[in-house]
Amino acid sequence: MSRRTPKDLYAEPAPPGASVRGMAGQFSMGVLDELLNFRMRRIRNCLTEKYRRETLKMGQRAGAFSILALIDANPGIAQIDLARFAGYDQTALVGIIDDMESKGWTTRTRDPADRRRHQVQITDAGREALAVLTAAAIENEREAREALSPEELEVFRIWLDRIYRKLL
């Protein structure tokens, strides 16, 4: 096994959203090459757009997967807490939950301890939809995950979580 050089560890620069297979080495990132935010945004943009196109084919609204997954993982979560935890504007979240409720994926009830708050629950139909969306999300990340070994992927997740906790 050959030893990796620092250059091997970095992706070739490419303009965000561009089809660059074969031309990446011809494009300079300049000062952006030093910024974590830009590197993470490029990856996020690629993965998000690809996933959005796939879920639109399935008739799903953007954001449904993450919101549904969080509701499933936190039964009875307050709608306002869900918005904060997921990083959604409250108004945008209401639209997503309205859509999921109309499909029979979620229910909302008043919190008996605080009538101003709504608790959100996932339904059996929502769990079925979540399974389909999860499979699509896993397939969406397949190519990105293949860029790293399982060990590297685990370390990468740890580093991302460490950065996130530091920023909170």
FENDAQUI-V362485 format. One line per field, one symbol per residue. ss: DSSP state (@ for helix, = for strand, . for the rest). phi: phi as a letter, one per 40 degrees, with the letter a starting at -180 (. if undefined). Layout:
ss=???
phi=???
//
This chain:
ss=.....@@@@..............@@@...@@@@@.@@@@@@@@@@@@@@@@@@@@@@......@@@@@@@@@@...==@@@@@@@@...@@@@@@@@@@@@@...======..=========.@@@@@@@@@@@@@@@@@@@@@@....@@@@@@@@@@@@@@@@@@.
phi=.ccccdcccbcccacdgccbdgbdccbccfccccbddccccdcddcccccccccccccgccdgccccccccccbdgdcdcccccccgbcdcccdcccdcccccgcbbbbccccaccbbcbbcbcccccccccccdccccccdcccccbcdcccccccccccccdcccc
//
